[in-house]
Amino acid sequence: MKSERDGINPAAKPSGTGCVECSAVGGWWLHLRRCVECGHVGCCDASPNQHASKHNAATGHPIITSFEPGERWFYDYRTGEFFAGPKLHAPHSHPLDQPVPGPAEAVPSNWQTLLHE
């Protein structure tokens, strides 16, 4: 199915419930973002490792959406614009019982001092 914007694949499933790269190395994140072309879940730009933006830079996949409960915005890296996008393959967020920041066992006690502005 082709969306009205290039870079959106409504059938792409999320890669998991947390940041793929942070999970692989025992890291942590503040908020999660989902690539709407391939489903990659990465951490936001305020997170220490900024994996969602790094995924965009490495792949050229241009659009993300929030992977946080209750948030339904899309962002296009090409234009710097937020917009309302199409319905995507579920799930639309990480589990409600997953803490923010997360995962709980990996978040350092001084996490607030480690965030990017």
N, C-alpha and C positions, 0 to 999 in steps of 0.2 A: 504494500500500500504506500503510495507516495503522499507525503504531506504537502501542505501549501508552502512550506519553507524547506529548502534543502537542508539535510542534516538531521531530520527527525524520522525515526523508525518506530512507530507506535507498537510494533510487535516485539521489539527488543526487550528481553527480560533483565531485571537488575542482576548484577554480578554477585550480590550477597547482601548482607544486612549491615556491613561496615565497610570502611575504606579498605580496598583490596591490598594496597601496598603497606599500609600501617598494620593491618592484621597479619601480614606475612612476616613482619619483623618485631611484633610485640609492641608497636607504637600506639598512639592515641590520637583522637581528633576532637574538634569542637562540634562542627556541623558537617553533614554529608550532602554531597551533590551527585546527581546521576546524569551520565552522558545519555542523551536521548537518541543518539545514533546507534550505539552498541550496548548500552546498559551498564557500562563501567561505573562503579560507585567509588568516589574518591572524596577526600576531605577538602573542606572549604579553604579559602585564602587566609582566614584568620587562624587556621590550624597551623601547627609548626611546620608541616611538610607540604602543604598546598598541592596535594596530589590531583585534584580535579583540574586545576589549571595546567599542571604538568602533563596530564593526559591530553588536554587540548593541544598543547604545544607539540607533543610527540606525534599525535595522530592527525591533527587538523580537524578533528570532530568539533563542530562549531557551537553546539548548543547543549546547555545543561539545564536541569531542573532541580529544585530542592528535593532532598530525600528525607526531609523532616516532617513529622506528623502535623497535619493541618496547613501546610504551606503548599501552594499550587502555582508558583511562578516559574517562568522559563527565562533564560538569559542567553543572548547571542553574543559570543565573543567577538564576532566580526564587526558588529555595529555598536556594542556596548549597551544594547537596549534590553530591558525586561519586557516580557509580553505574556499574554495568556495563550497557552498552547493546547494541543489536542489531548484526549484521554490516552493514557499509555497502558501498557501491560502491567498488571498488579504484580507485586505490591507497590504502593506509591510512596512508602516511607519505611524507615527502619521500624522494628517492633516498638510498640508504646512503652514496654517495660525496659527498653534499652536506655541507659542513662546518657545524659548530655552534660559534660563531655563523656566520651566513652572510648573503649570499654572500661568499666569501673576499675578493674584490676591493673590497668596500664596507666591510668591517669596519675601524674605526680601531684604531690600536695601543693606545689607552687605553680600549678598549671596556668593560672591567670597571668603570671609574669612571663609566660612563654608564648603567648598569643601574638600574632601579627596584627597591626592596626589596619 
